[in-house]
Amino acid sequence: MLIKRTVRHVVQRRIEFLRKKLIEMTEETGSFTDDNVICISRMLDRYIILYHKMKKRKKMQRV
């Protein structure tokens, strides 16, 4: 259990970091279509999807 919580915590922290980075990059570039902004956005999407899958698995294990 502790390991899963830790992994989930790491994923949450990564999501927070990437969100902040995405905001910074869009403010710096003034663009949502800059290659670096798109790259960060895609990474953030992957981590959010991973986090939701982890939550779903946890919920299914309880049933």
C-alpha positions in Angstrom: 0.0 0.0 0.0 2.7 2.5 0.9 4.5 2.0 -2.4 1.3 2.7 -4.3 0.7 5.8 -2.3 4.2 6.9 -2.9 3.9 6.4 -6.7 0.6 8.2 -6.7 2.2 11.0 -4.8 5.1 11.2 -7.2 2.7 11.4 -10.1 0.7 14.1 -8.4 3.8 16.1 -7.8 4.8 15.7 -11.4 1.4 16.9 -12.6 1.7 20.0 -10.3 5.2 20.7 -11.7 4.1 20.4 -15.3 1.1 22.6 -14.8 3.3 25.3 -13.4 5.8 24.9 -16.2 3.0 25.0 -18.8 1.7 28.3 -17.4 5.2 29.7 -17.3 5.9 28.7 -20.9 2.7 30.1 -22.3 3.3 33.4 -20.5 6.9 33.5 -21.8 6.1 32.6 -25.3 2.6 34.2 -25.5 1.6 31.2 -27.5 -0.3 27.9 -27.1 1.2 26.6 -30.3 4.9 26.9 -29.4 6.7 23.5 -29.8 7.9 23.6 -26.2 4.4 24.4 -24.9 2.9 21.6 -26.9 5.6 19.2 -25.6 4.9 20.1 -22.0 1.1 19.9 -22.6 1.4 16.4 -24.0 3.6 15.2 -21.1 1.0 16.7 -18.7 -1.8 14.9 -20.5 0.1 11.6 -20.1 0.6 12.1 -16.4 -3.1 13.1 -15.9 -4.2 10.0 -17.7 -1.9 7.8 -15.7 -3.1 9.3 -12.5 -6.8 8.7 -13.4 -6.0 5.1 -14.4 -4.3 4.6 -11.0 -7.3 6.0 -9.2 -9.6 3.8 -11.2 -7.6 0.7 -10.4 -7.6 1.6 -6.7 -11.4 2.0 -6.8 -11.8 -1.4 -8.6 -9.7 -3.1 -5.9 -12.0 -1.9 -3.2 -15.1 -3.6 -4.8 
